[in-house]
Amino acid sequence: MAKLRDPDGGCPWDLEQDFATIAPYTIEEAYEVDDAIRRADWSDLRDELGDLLLQVVYHAQMAREEQRFDFSDVVASICEKLVRRHPHVFGDETVESAEAQVDAWEVQKRKERAQRGETGALDGVPLALPALLRARKLQSRAARAGAAMPDAERAGAEAADRLAALREKLASKEAASSEAVGELLFAAVALARHLGVEPEDALRETTARFEAAVRAKESR
């Protein structure tokens, strides 16, 4: 990557890139890793992990050129974080179960966010996350912070109310706003959270079944 970014004989395309232009490729490669896992294609997973690793190398090289940090700093940072977040493995603390570890992890992450000046319960949830995943994370954060959130029964009722309102608009041929549709999806995320279902995964799986059905019909 250093050679590709070398002004003297490097690749013109690579030389034009910066953090912002490479970021979309990083996200895309992460999704391709996920896709290979879902297809259980281990040869493809090997290749896709290499592509994802290249993104880390790419960002680290650009940071090195700006004298911000380099690849070894990236590795040192994650090693330090793993040790800090697992005192029951690398220290003297004891964790009784996976659930207890999740609770301890959340406490540690709150401390880390506070050190970065992120004092709000919803601080640090990336804007670039897929919408369903971000909605679920925001709802979970708010619930842990003690915000008044609907219980399972109320979440189901709210989803039904939002759907009924949209059906009324459809029957009257009245245009529905994106806000109304968004409220239905947000309520559905809340219901999924209470059911222990990841809404992003659920929609992905349903979409895959729909795709398979359409392709099967086409082949017939």
N, CA, C and O of each residue as an XYZ file, in Angstrom:
880
protein
N       0.825     -1.204      0.000
C       0.000      0.000      0.000
C       0.862      1.258      0.000
O       0.518      2.263     -0.622
N       1.981      1.184      0.705
C       2.903      2.327      0.680
C       3.406      2.564     -0.744
O       3.552      3.709     -1.173
N       3.667      1.483     -1.471
C       4.133      1.625     -2.857
C       3.016      2.165     -3.745
O       3.255      3.010     -4.607
N       1.806      1.678     -3.532
C       0.675      2.176     -4.316
C       0.447      3.663     -4.084
O       0.003      4.376     -4.983
N       0.755      4.135     -2.864
C       0.535      5.543     -2.505
C       1.776      6.399     -2.716
O       1.772      7.585     -2.386
N       2.839      5.812     -3.260
C       4.090      6.545     -3.472
C       3.916      7.517     -4.641
O       3.613      7.086     -5.753
N       4.102      8.816     -4.411
C       3.969      9.788     -5.511
C       4.916      9.507     -6.673
O       4.666      9.919     -7.806
N       5.991      8.809     -6.383
C       6.967      8.494     -7.417
C       6.724      7.068     -7.929
O       7.342      6.115     -7.454
N       5.829      6.938     -8.891
C       5.572      5.636     -9.495
C       4.403      4.878     -8.922
O       4.180      3.726     -9.296
N       3.631      5.496     -8.009
C       2.479      4.818     -7.433
C       1.282      4.820     -8.364
O       1.375      5.282     -9.501
N       0.179      4.315     -7.896
C      -1.049      4.235     -8.697
C      -1.801      5.567     -8.639
O      -2.103      6.052     -7.549
N      -2.109      6.171     -9.806
C      -2.797      7.476     -9.814
C      -4.116      7.457     -9.035
O      -4.450      8.414     -8.337
N      -4.870      6.338     -9.167
C      -6.158      6.288     -8.461
C      -5.947      6.256     -6.964
O      -6.603      6.994     -6.229
N      -5.034      5.405     -6.497
C      -4.790      5.300     -5.054
C      -4.274      6.608     -4.485
O      -4.595      6.963     -3.351
N      -3.484      7.320     -5.255
C      -2.932      8.584     -4.773
C      -4.002      9.657     -4.600
O      -3.826     10.590     -3.816
N      -5.108      9.528     -5.326
C      -6.164     10.537     -5.245
C      -7.087     10.319     -4.039
O      -7.858     11.209     -3.682
N      -7.011      9.146     -3.418
C      -7.980      8.810     -2.373
C      -7.631      9.448     -1.024
O      -6.479      9.778     -0.743
N      -8.677      9.607     -0.201
C      -8.496     10.066      1.180
C      -9.437      9.262      2.071
O     -10.125      8.358      1.598
N      -9.466      9.590      3.350
C     -10.276      8.812      4.289
C     -11.754      8.778      3.876
O     -12.402      7.734      3.945
N     -12.272      9.928      3.449
C     -13.695     10.004      3.108
C     -14.037      9.185      1.873
O     -15.099      8.564      1.820
N     -13.153      9.175      0.878
C     -13.466      8.428     -0.341
C     -13.298      6.927     -0.157
O     -13.942      6.144     -0.856
N     -12.451      6.519      0.761
C     -12.235      5.087      0.993
C     -13.280      4.510      1.952
O     -13.565      3.313      1.899
N     -13.849      5.335      2.820
C     -14.813      4.841      3.814
C     -15.949      4.014      3.213
O     -16.275      2.968      3.774
N     -16.573      4.427      2.097
C     -17.652      3.597      1.534
C     -17.188      2.201      1.138
O     -17.944      1.238      1.270
N     -15.955      2.082      0.654
C     -15.420      0.771      0.295
C     -15.230     -0.093      1.549
O     -15.439     -1.306      1.516
N     -14.838      0.540      2.637
C     -14.663     -0.186      3.898
C     -15.981     -0.798      4.351
O     -16.036     -1.959      4.756
N     -17.043      0.001      4.277
C     -18.370     -0.493      4.651
C     -18.802     -1.615      3.715
O     -19.327     -2.636      4.161
N     -18.581     -1.422      2.418
C     -18.969     -2.434      1.433
C     -18.253     -3.758      1.683
O     -18.865     -4.823      1.596
N     -16.967     -3.694      1.991
C     -16.198     -4.920      2.220
C     -16.688     -5.644      3.475
O     -16.689     -6.875      3.518
N     -17.099     -4.898      4.486
C     -17.629     -5.530      5.692
C     -18.911     -6.305      5.373
O     -19.123     -7.403      5.888
N     -19.749     -5.736      4.535
C     -20.965     -6.430      4.135
C     -20.658     -7.668      3.303
O     -21.370     -8.669      3.393
N     -19.617     -7.608      2.502
C     -19.252     -8.767      1.693
C     -18.704     -9.903      2.566
O     -18.888    -11.078      2.250
N     -18.033     -9.545      3.658
C     -17.622    -10.556      4.629
C     -18.863    -11.222      5.220
O     -18.933    -12.448      5.315
N     -19.835    -10.412      5.611
C     -21.077    -10.940      6.180
C     -21.779    -11.852      5.183
O     -22.302    -12.902      5.560
N     -21.794    -11.460      3.922
C     -22.452    -12.257      2.890
C     -21.780    -13.621      2.726
O     -22.461    -14.639      2.604
N     -20.456    -13.642      2.722
C     -19.732    -14.913      2.576
C     -20.029    -15.841      3.752
O     -20.151    -17.052      3.568
N     -20.147    -15.283      4.957
C     -20.459    -16.092      6.138
C     -21.860    -16.675      6.019
O     -22.073    -17.850      6.316
N     -22.813    -15.862      5.588
C     -24.193    -16.332      5.469
C     -24.317    -17.429      4.409
O     -25.172    -18.309      4.513
N     -23.459    -17.367      3.394
C     -23.475    -18.393      2.354
C     -22.589    -19.581      2.709
O     -22.531    -20.559      1.964
N     -21.897    -19.498      3.851
C     -20.974    -20.554      4.288
C     -19.951    -20.867      3.203
O     -19.559    -22.019      3.019
N     -19.521    -19.829      2.485
C     -18.508    -19.987      1.435
C     -17.163    -19.599      2.042
O     -16.787    -18.427      2.033
N     -16.443    -20.584      2.567
C     -15.243    -20.293      3.348
C     -14.082    -19.823      2.478
O     -13.242    -19.048      2.934
N     -14.029    -20.280      1.240
C     -13.002    -19.783      0.331
C     -13.229    -18.298      0.045
O     -12.295    -17.496      0.045
N     -14.495    -17.957     -0.198
C     -14.831    -16.552     -0.450
C     -14.609    -15.724      0.805
O     -14.169    -14.577      0.721
N     -14.911    -16.299      1.979
C     -14.694    -15.572      3.232
C     -13.222    -15.218      3.396
O     -12.885    -14.106      3.800
N     -12.338    -16.182      3.077
C     -10.897    -15.909      3.150
C     -10.542    -14.691      2.298
O      -9.818    -13.801      2.743
N     -11.061    -14.663      1.066
C     -10.750    -13.557      0.164
C     -11.360    -12.250      0.659
O     -10.723    -11.198      0.602
N     -12.598    -12.323      1.146
C     -13.270    -11.102      1.598
C     -12.616    -10.545      2.862
O     -12.546     -9.328      3.037
N     -12.138    -11.420      3.738
C     -11.414    -10.930      4.913
C     -10.137    -10.218      4.493
O      -9.734     -9.234      5.114
N      -9.502    -10.716      3.437
C      -8.326    -10.022      2.913
C      -8.678     -8.648      2.391
O      -7.952     -7.680      2.615
N      -9.813     -8.568      1.682
C     -10.260     -7.267      1.176
C     -10.560     -6.306      2.321
O     -10.260     -5.115      2.239
N     -11.158     -6.837      3.396
C     -11.466     -5.991      4.549
C     -10.185     -5.550      5.246
O     -10.056     -4.400      5.666
N      -9.243     -6.476      5.362
C      -7.957     -6.128      5.969
C      -7.257     -5.037      5.166
O      -6.608     -4.156      5.730
N      -7.394     -5.105      3.847
C      -6.788     -4.079      2.995
C      -7.324     -2.695      3.351
O      -6.588     -1.709      3.306
N      -8.610     -2.622      3.706
C      -9.185     -1.328      4.075
C      -8.512     -0.769      5.329
O      -8.248      0.430      5.419
N      -8.240     -1.640      6.285
C      -7.538     -1.210      7.499
C      -6.131     -0.725      7.140
O      -5.674      0.312      7.619
N      -5.466     -1.492      6.295
C      -4.114     -1.113      5.860
C      -4.153      0.223      5.125
O      -3.284      1.073      5.318
N      -5.166      0.399      4.281
C      -5.286      1.630      3.490
C      -5.408      2.849      4.406
O      -4.678      3.829      4.254
N      -6.349      2.773      5.366
C      -6.546      3.904      6.279
C      -5.291      4.151      7.117
O      -4.903      5.297      7.346
N      -4.662      3.066      7.572
C      -3.461      3.219      8.388
C      -2.328      3.870      7.589
O      -1.574      4.678      8.132
N      -2.207      3.524      6.309
C      -1.163      4.119      5.484
C      -1.405      5.616      5.281
O      -0.470      6.414      5.343
N      -2.659      5.990      5.039
C      -2.958      7.419      4.875
C      -2.682      8.176      6.168
O      -2.185      9.301      6.140
N      -3.006      7.557      7.301
C      -2.723      8.202      8.588
C      -1.218      8.313      8.812
O      -0.739      9.305      9.361
N      -0.478      7.299      8.388
C       0.993      7.322      8.519
C       1.587      8.468      7.695
O       2.510      9.149      8.141
N       1.054      8.670      6.504
C       1.555      9.756      5.656
C       1.319     11.121      6.290
O       2.086     12.057      6.069
N       0.256     11.227      7.076
C      -0.055     12.488      7.764
C       0.541     12.539      9.162
O       0.286     13.472      9.925
N       1.349     11.512      9.495
C       2.032     11.414     10.782
C       1.042     11.440     11.954
O       1.299     12.052     12.990
N      -0.099     10.757     11.762
C      -1.103     10.643     12.812
C      -0.921      9.345     13.603
O      -0.844      9.372     14.831
N      -0.854      8.221     12.908
C      -0.579      6.917     13.500
C      -0.244      5.977     12.361
O      -0.363      6.344     11.192
N       0.178      4.751     12.698
C       0.455      3.776     11.648
C      -0.200      2.434     12.000
O      -0.924      2.334     12.991
N       0.055      1.421     11.197
C      -0.614      0.131     11.381
C      -0.290     -0.479     12.739
O      -1.164     -1.057     13.384
N       0.955     -0.355     13.175
C       1.323     -0.928     14.479
C       0.555     -0.258     15.607
O       0.237     -0.907     16.604
N       0.251      1.032     15.468
C      -0.547      1.727     16.483
C      -1.980      1.192     16.510
O      -2.592      1.085     17.572
N      -2.505      0.858     15.326
C      -3.854      0.285     15.245
C      -3.895     -1.040     16.007
O      -4.816     -1.288     16.786
N      -2.892     -1.887     15.776
C      -2.836     -3.187     16.439
C      -2.678     -3.005     17.951
O      -3.350     -3.674     18.735
N      -1.790     -2.101     18.352
C      -1.572     -1.861     19.779
C      -2.846     -1.363     20.453
O      -3.135     -1.721     21.595
N      -3.608     -0.535     19.735
C      -4.834      0.028     20.298
C      -5.867     -1.051     20.571
O      -6.489     -1.060     21.633
N      -6.056     -1.968     19.616
C      -7.066     -2.995     19.827
C      -6.604     -4.002     20.879
O      -7.425     -4.528     21.629
N      -5.320     -4.273     20.941
C      -4.814     -5.176     21.984
C      -5.055     -4.582     23.371
O      -5.490     -5.275     24.291
N      -4.767     -3.300     23.502
C      -4.972     -2.625     24.789
C      -6.452     -2.644     25.169
O      -6.797     -2.836     26.334
N      -7.325     -2.442     24.175
C      -8.762     -2.423     24.450
C      -9.257     -3.805     24.883
O     -10.067     -3.917     25.803
N      -8.771     -4.854     24.219
C      -9.183     -6.207     24.578
C      -8.780     -6.549     26.003
O      -9.550     -7.166     26.739
N      -7.577     -6.152     26.393
C      -7.115     -6.411     27.759
C      -7.963     -5.624     28.756
O      -8.374     -6.154     29.787
N      -8.223     -4.348     28.437
C      -8.990     -3.484     29.338
C     -10.410     -3.996     29.525
O     -10.955     -3.922     30.626
N     -11.014     -4.513     28.463
C     -12.406     -4.940     28.528
C     -12.582     -6.384     29.005
O     -13.710     -6.854     29.153
N     -11.480     -7.083     29.243
C     -11.575     -8.465     29.734
C     -10.713     -8.663     30.978
O      -9.796     -9.485     30.973
N     -11.001     -7.916     32.040
C     -10.211     -8.074     33.274
C     -10.373     -9.457     33.905
O      -9.544     -9.871     34.715
N     -11.441    -10.171     33.534
C     -11.648    -11.522     34.065
C     -10.747    -12.540     33.365
O     -10.590    -13.667     33.837
N     -10.160    -12.138     32.242
C      -9.231    -13.008     31.515
C      -7.794    -12.574     31.753
O      -6.921    -13.402     32.014
N      -7.556    -11.278     31.663
C      -6.199    -10.753     31.776
C      -5.896    -10.175     33.162
O      -4.780     -9.721     33.416
N      -6.883    -10.193     34.051
C      -6.679     -9.663     35.397
C      -7.241    -10.612     36.442
O      -7.318    -11.821     36.223
N      -7.632    -10.051     37.579
C      -8.062    -10.865     38.712
C      -9.574    -10.895     38.909
O     -10.057    -11.549     39.833
N     -10.329    -10.199     38.059
C     -11.774    -10.167     38.248
C     -12.410    -11.476     37.800
O     -11.816    -12.254     37.054
N     -13.649    -11.701     38.281
C     -14.385    -12.918     37.955
C     -15.722    -12.557     37.325
O     -16.430    -11.669     37.800
N     -16.054    -13.261     36.249
C     -17.352    -13.085     35.594
C     -18.040    -14.443     35.568
O     -17.467    -15.433     35.114
N     -19.274    -14.478     36.061
C     -19.964    -15.749     36.242
C     -20.630    -16.282     34.990
O     -20.819    -17.491     34.861
N     -20.994    -15.395     34.052
C     -21.740    -15.850     32.882
C     -21.536    -14.886     31.725
O     -20.978    -13.802     31.890
N     -22.004    -15.305     30.537
C     -21.923    -14.435     29.363
C     -22.768    -13.177     29.575
O     -22.387    -12.089     29.141
N     -23.921    -13.329     30.248
C     -24.779    -12.177     30.506
C     -24.084    -11.166     31.421
O     -24.175     -9.957     31.208
N     -23.394    -11.675     32.433
C     -22.656    -10.791     33.334
C     -21.544    -10.066     32.583
O     -21.254     -8.902     32.858
N     -20.923    -10.768     31.630
C     -19.874    -10.139     30.841
C     -20.432     -9.013     29.977
O     -19.790     -7.974     29.820
N     -21.628     -9.213     29.415
C     -22.263     -8.160     28.613
C     -22.513     -6.930     29.481
O     -22.270     -5.804     29.047
N     -22.999     -7.141     30.708
C     -23.241     -6.013     31.620
C     -21.939     -5.292     31.943
O     -21.887     -4.063     31.933
N     -20.878     -6.063     32.233
C     -19.584     -5.455     32.552
C     -19.031     -4.704     31.341
O     -18.422     -3.643     31.477
N     -19.251     -5.270     30.166
C     -18.795     -4.641     28.924
C     -19.464     -3.285     28.744
O     -18.815     -2.309     28.366
N     -20.779     -3.230     29.020
C     -21.508     -1.972     28.858
C     -21.012     -0.924     29.848
O     -20.902      0.253     29.503
N     -20.714     -1.341     31.063
C     -20.176     -0.409     32.063
C     -18.842      0.157     31.581
O     -18.596      1.358     31.685
N     -17.985     -0.713     31.056
C     -16.684     -0.273     30.574
C     -16.827      0.669     29.392
O     -16.117      1.671     29.303
N     -17.744      0.354     28.482
C     -17.926      1.213     27.317
C     -18.466      2.582     27.713
O     -18.105      3.589     27.104
N     -19.326      2.628     28.728
C     -19.824      3.920     29.206
C     -18.680      4.758     29.762
O     -18.631      5.971     29.555
N     -17.755      4.100     30.474
C     -16.591      4.824     30.995
C     -15.751      5.374     29.848
O     -15.279      6.510     29.908
N     -15.566      4.568     28.806
C     -14.762      4.999     27.663
C     -15.430      6.162     26.939
O     -14.760      7.105     26.518
N     -16.765      6.093     26.794
C     -17.473      7.199     26.140
C     -17.363      8.473     26.954
O     -17.221      9.560     26.395
N     -17.429      8.344     28.289
C     -17.308      9.514     29.152
C     -15.928     10.149     29.020
O     -15.798     11.373     29.039
N     -14.896      9.311     28.887
C     -13.535      9.826     28.715
C     -13.391     10.588     27.395
O     -12.562     11.491     27.279
N     -14.217     10.211     26.390
C     -14.190     10.918     25.108
C     -15.111     12.124     25.110
O     -15.234     12.812     24.096
N     -15.758     12.390     26.238
C     -16.666     13.523     26.322
C     -18.068     13.204     25.846
O     -18.888     14.108     25.682
N     -18.358     11.913     25.618
C     -19.689     11.502     25.189
C     -20.503     11.161     26.429
O     -20.493     10.021     26.892
N     -21.202     12.145     26.960
C     -21.902     11.969     28.228
C     -23.356     11.573     28.052
O     -23.971     11.052     28.982
N     -23.920     11.812     26.868
C     -25.310     11.463     26.619
C     -25.475      9.969     26.386
O     -24.567      9.306     25.885
N     -26.638      9.444     26.753
C     -26.888      8.007     26.607
C     -26.821      7.559     25.160
O     -26.498      6.404     24.879
N     -27.123      8.467     24.236
C     -27.175      8.096     22.824
C     -25.932      8.531     22.049
O     -25.858      8.350     20.834
N     -24.965      9.102     22.750
C     -23.737      9.527     22.077
C     -22.968      8.322     21.553
O     -22.951      7.264     22.182
N     -22.335      8.489     20.403
C     -21.432      7.463     19.898
C     -22.078      6.397     19.045
O     -21.393      5.472     18.608
N     -23.399      6.493     18.785
C     -24.039      5.539     17.872
C     -23.848      6.081     16.455
O     -24.398      7.134     16.133
N     -23.096      5.403     15.607
C     -22.724      5.969     14.305
C     -23.922      6.274     13.413
O     -24.860      5.481     13.327
N     -23.882      7.428     12.750
C     -24.938      7.798     11.820
C     -24.951      6.888     10.599
O     -25.990      6.719      9.961
N     -23.812      6.306     10.274
C     -23.699      5.504      9.056
C     -24.260      4.096      9.203
O     -24.304      3.356      8.220
N     -24.690      3.703     10.400
C     -25.262      2.371     10.567
C     -26.531      2.230      9.721
O     -27.226      3.218      9.485
N     -26.841      1.009      9.260
C     -28.143      0.797      8.616
C     -29.264      1.265      9.543
O     -29.167      1.136     10.763
N     -30.325      1.809      8.950
C     -31.356      2.481      9.738
C     -31.985      1.583     10.796
O     -32.184      2.017     11.931
N     -32.306      0.326     10.440
C     -32.936     -0.565     11.412
C     -31.989     -0.877     12.558
O     -32.395     -0.903     13.720
N     -30.729     -1.113     12.229
C     -29.741     -1.420     13.260
C     -29.527     -0.224     14.174
O     -29.411     -0.380     15.390
N     -29.473      0.975     13.591
C     -29.265      2.175     14.409
C     -30.472      2.431     15.319
O     -30.311      2.813     16.478
N     -31.674      2.218     14.789
C     -32.879      2.398     15.607
C     -32.862      1.458     16.803
O     -33.187      1.855     17.922
N     -32.474      0.194     16.554
C     -32.420     -0.776     17.652
C     -31.391     -0.380     18.691
O     -31.655     -0.477     19.889
N     -30.214      0.067     18.249
C     -29.168      0.474     19.186
C     -29.606      1.686     20.006
O     -29.381      1.729     21.216
N     -30.227      2.664     19.361
C     -30.680      3.852     20.082
C     -31.744      3.481     21.107
O     -31.711      3.972     22.235
N     -32.685      2.622     20.730
C     -33.720      2.204     21.670
C     -33.127      1.456     22.855
O     -33.528      1.681     23.998
N     -32.174      0.566     22.589
C     -31.554     -0.200     23.670
C     -30.787      0.718     24.606
O     -30.864      0.573     25.826
N     -30.042      1.670     24.033
C     -29.293      2.628     24.859
C     -30.257      3.429     25.732
O     -30.020      3.602     26.927
N     -31.335      3.912     25.137
C     -32.299      4.724     25.887
C     -32.918      3.922     27.024
O     -33.099      4.434     28.129
N     -33.245      2.653     26.746
C     -33.847      1.806     27.780
C     -32.880      1.590     28.937
O     -33.277      1.657     30.101
N     -31.599      1.329     28.620
C     -30.604      1.110     29.678
C     -30.378      2.371     30.495
O     -30.023      2.301     31.671
N     -30.588      3.541     29.860
C     -30.387      4.808     30.566
C     -31.597      5.200     31.398
O     -31.574      6.226     32.078
N     -32.658      4.392     31.353
C     -33.834      4.662     32.169
C     -34.900      5.483     31.488
O     -35.837      5.938     32.145
N     -34.785      5.689     30.171
C     -35.806      6.444     29.458
C     -37.105      5.652     29.435
O     -37.092      4.421     29.436
N     -38.220      6.363     29.414
C     -39.528      5.705     29.390
C     -39.736      5.087     28.014
O     -39.963      5.798     27.036
N     -39.658      3.781     27.942
C     -39.827      3.054     26.689
C     -41.028      2.134     26.796
O     -41.300      1.602     27.872
N     -41.759      1.933     25.694
C     -42.927      1.048     25.752
C     -42.531     -0.389     26.066
O     -41.512     -0.888     25.588
N     -43.372     -1.056     26.894
C     -43.115     -2.463     27.156
C     -43.536     -3.277     25.936
O     -43.965     -2.710     24.931
N     -43.416     -4.598     26.016
C     -43.682     -5.443     24.854
C     -45.114     -5.266     24.355
O     -45.341     -5.162     23.149
N     -46.080     -5.232     25.273
C     -47.480     -5.101     24.868
C     -47.730     -3.765     24.187
O     -48.410     -3.692     23.163
N     -47.167     -2.705     24.772
C     -47.373     -1.372     24.204
C     -46.648     -1.234     22.869
O     -47.150     -0.574     21.959
N     -45.483     -1.844     22.744
C     -44.755     -1.782     21.479
C     -45.570     -2.424     20.365
O     -45.617     -1.911     19.247
N     -46.221     -3.566     20.678
C     -47.066     -4.209     19.683
C     -48.264     -3.362     19.316
O     -48.651     -3.283     18.151
N     -48.856     -2.719     20.335
C     -50.020     -1.863     20.089
C     -49.644     -0.661     19.234
O     -50.396     -0.264     18.344
N     -48.467     -0.078     19.509
C     -48.032      1.080     18.725
C     -47.788      0.690     17.275
O     -48.134      1.446     16.367
N     -47.194     -0.481     17.043
C     -46.970     -0.938     15.674
C     -48.308     -1.124     14.962
O     -48.453     -0.749     13.798
N     -49.284     -1.704     15.662
C     -50.613     -1.918     15.072
C     -51.289     -0.576     14.775
O     -51.920     -0.419     13.730
N     -51.161      0.385     15.686
C     -51.765      1.710     15.482
C     -51.167      2.398     14.262
O     -51.889      2.977     13.451
N     -49.824      2.330     14.134
C     -49.168      2.971     12.993
C     -49.613      2.324     11.681
O     -49.846      3.012     10.687
N     -49.729      0.994     11.692
C     -50.152      0.287     10.487
C     -51.597      0.643     10.132
O     -51.920      0.851      8.963
N     -52.457      0.713     11.141
C     -53.858      1.058     10.899
C     -53.982      2.449     10.293
O     -54.783      2.664      9.383
N     -53.191      3.391     10.795
C     -53.232      4.759     10.271
C     -52.814      4.794      8.806
O     -53.398      5.524      8.005
N     -51.803      4.005      8.459
C     -51.358      3.967      7.069
C     -52.394      3.292      6.175
O     -52.581      3.693      5.027
N     -53.060      2.275      6.695
C     -54.092      1.598      5.902
C     -55.264      2.537      5.640
O     -55.881      2.481      4.576
N     -55.572      3.398      6.603
C     -56.636      4.380      6.396
C     -56.267      5.343      5.285
O     -57.104      5.690      4.450
N     -55.022      5.773      5.274
C     -54.570      6.677      4.214
C     -54.636      5.982      2.858
O     -54.998      6.593      1.853
N     -54.283      4.703      2.840
C     -54.323      3.952      1.597
C     -55.756      3.817      1.091
O     -56.015      3.959     -0.104
N     -56.685      3.542      2.008
C     -58.094      3.378      1.625
C     -58.685      4.681      1.098
O     -59.509      4.667      0.183
N     -58.269      5.799      1.669
C     -58.799      7.102      1.246
C     -57.983      7.718      0.120
O     -58.239      8.842     -0.313
N     -57.000      6.963     -0.341
C     -56.088      7.421     -1.404
C     -55.351      8.709     -1.017
O     -54.962      9.511     -1.866
N     -55.176      8.872      0.303
C     -54.434     10.029      0.811
C     -52.951      9.677      0.876
O     -52.580      8.591      1.321
N     -52.125     10.588      0.437
C     -50.686     10.327      0.417
C     -50.155     10.199      1.841
O     -50.452     11.017      2.712
N     -49.372      9.163      2.051
C     -48.749      8.965      3.366
C     -47.384      9.633      3.388
O     -46.666      9.614      2.388
N     -47.023     10.223      4.520
C     -45.728     10.885      4.634
C     -44.650      9.868      4.978
O     -44.932      8.806      5.532
N     -43.427     10.206      4.645
C     -42.318      9.331      5.015
C     -42.201      9.252      6.535
O     -41.720      8.257      7.076
N     -42.648     10.316      7.225
C     -42.609     10.308      8.691
C     -43.513      9.211      9.251
O     -43.145      8.516     10.198
N     -44.712      9.059      8.650
C     -45.648      8.033      9.123
C     -45.089      6.641      8.890
O     -45.217      5.766      9.746
N     -44.472      6.433      7.741
C     -43.873      5.130      7.454
C     -42.705      4.882      8.400
O     -42.516      3.767      8.888
N     -41.923      5.927      8.655
C     -40.796      5.801      9.573
C     -41.248      5.436     10.975
O     -40.591      4.646     11.653
N     -42.374      6.008     11.421
C     -42.894      5.689     12.756
C     -43.324      4.221     12.836
O     -43.146      3.575     13.868
N     -43.891      3.697     11.743
C     -44.267      2.283     11.718
C     -43.018      1.403     11.835
O     -43.004      0.444     12.606
N     -41.987      1.724     11.081
C     -40.759      0.934     11.119
C     -40.097      1.028     12.493
O     -39.574      0.037     13.001
N     -40.120      2.214     13.089
C     -39.509      2.399     14.409
C     -40.262      1.584     15.457
O     -39.657      0.980     16.343
N     -41.606      1.574     15.341
C     -42.412      0.776     16.270
C     -42.148     -0.709     16.063
O     -42.116     -1.476     17.025
N     -41.957     -1.119     14.805
C     -41.661     -2.525     14.521
C     -40.312     -2.921     15.114
O     -40.149     -4.043     15.592
N     -39.353     -2.013     15.084
C     -38.050     -2.280     15.692
C     -38.200     -2.476     17.195
O     -37.586     -3.375     17.770
N     -39.011     -1.643     17.828
C     -39.238     -1.772     19.273
C     -39.871     -3.125     19.598
O     -39.496     -3.774     20.575
N     -40.832     -3.545     18.775
C     -41.474     -4.839     18.993
C     -40.465     -5.972     18.823
O     -40.434     -6.913     19.617
N     -39.638     -5.873     17.776
C     -38.616     -6.908     17.528
C     -37.644     -6.988     18.701
O     -37.229     -8.079     19.094
N     -37.285     -5.842     19.257
C     -36.346     -5.823     20.388
C     -36.922     -6.588     21.575
O     -36.210     -7.345     22.233
N     -38.209     -6.391     21.848
C     -38.839     -7.107     22.957
C     -38.946     -8.603     22.670
O     -38.946     -9.412     23.598
N     -39.036     -8.973     21.405
C     -39.123    -10.378     21.023
C     -37.758    -11.043     20.937
O     -37.661    -12.247     20.698
N     -36.698    -10.253     21.133
C     -35.356    -10.803     21.059
C     -34.896    -11.061     19.634
O     -34.045    -11.919     19.398
N     -35.458    -10.319     18.681
C     -35.124    -10.497     17.270
C     -34.358     -9.269     16.784
O     -34.758     -8.136     17.052
N     -33.253     -9.500     16.068
C     -32.517     -8.387     15.460
C     -33.266     -7.960     14.202
O     -33.324     -8.732     13.245
N     -33.840     -6.759     14.169
C     -34.648     -6.355     13.009
C     -33.854     -6.331     11.699
O     -34.390     -6.670     10.645
N     -32.600     -5.939     11.760
C     -31.780     -5.905     10.540
C     -31.628     -7.309      9.971
O     -31.773     -7.513      8.766
N     -31.336     -8.276     10.835
C     -31.190     -9.661     10.383
C     -32.517    -10.216      9.890
O     -32.565    -10.928      8.887
N     -33.592     -9.890     10.593
C     -34.906    -10.418     10.219
C     -35.300     -9.939      8.831
O     -35.779    -10.725      8.013
N     -35.101     -8.648      8.559
C     -35.463     -8.117      7.248
C     -34.547     -8.675      6.169
O     -34.990     -8.939      5.051
N     -33.289     -8.853      6.496
C     -32.352     -9.426      5.533
C     -32.782    -10.849      5.147
O     -32.747    -11.217      3.973
N     -33.187    -11.640      6.143
C     -33.596    -13.020      5.876
C     -34.893    -13.065      5.074
O     -35.036    -13.884      4.166
N     -35.836    -12.186      5.409
C     -37.092    -12.141      4.661
C     -36.849    -11.712      3.223
O     -37.454    -12.251      2.297
N     -35.966    -10.747      3.042
C     -35.623    -10.294      1.695
C     -34.985    -11.423      0.891
O     -35.252    -11.568     -0.302
N     -34.145    -12.218      1.544
C     -33.506    -13.342      0.862
C     -34.540    -14.371      0.425
O     -34.445    -14.927     -0.669
N     -35.538    -14.626      1.288
C     -36.595    -15.574      0.916
C     -37.419    -15.038     -0.252
O     -37.791    -15.787     -1.155
N     -37.696    -13.751     -0.226
C     -38.436    -13.124     -1.329
C     -37.653    -13.239     -2.630
O     -38.211    -13.578     -3.673
N     -36.373    -12.958     -2.560
C     -35.523    -13.046     -3.746
C     -35.504    -14.473     -4.297
O     -35.605    -14.681     -5.506
N     -35.375    -15.447     -3.402
C     -35.338    -16.837     -3.836
C     -36.649    -17.247     -4.494
O     -36.648    -17.975     -5.487
N     -37.773    -16.780     -3.941
C     -39.073    -17.122     -4.500
C     -39.258    -16.537     -5.894
O     -39.764    -17.206     -6.795
N     -38.845    -15.287     -6.065
C     -38.977    -14.639     -7.378
C     -38.092    -15.342     -8.401
O     -38.509    -15.589     -9.533
N     -36.875    -15.659     -7.994
C     -35.966    -16.347     -8.920
C     -36.492    -17.747     -9.285
O     -36.358    -18.186    -10.427
N     -37.086    -18.435     -8.317
C     -37.653    -19.750     -8.598
C     -38.818    -19.648     -9.580
O     -38.962    -20.483    -10.473
N     -39.635    -18.633     -9.409
C     -40.757    -18.428    -10.324
C     -40.252    -18.115    -11.728
O     -40.798    -18.607    -12.715
N     -39.210    -17.296    -11.811
C     -38.643    -16.970    -13.114
C     -38.103    -18.219    -13.800
O     -38.282    -18.394    -15.005
N     -37.446    -19.082    -13.040
C     -36.851    -20.291    -13.631
C     -37.925    -21.252    -14.126
O     -37.684    -22.015    -15.061
N     -39.119    -21.226    -13.505
C     -40.197    -22.089    -13.949
C     -40.857    -21.559    -15.207
O     -41.793    -22.173    -15.719
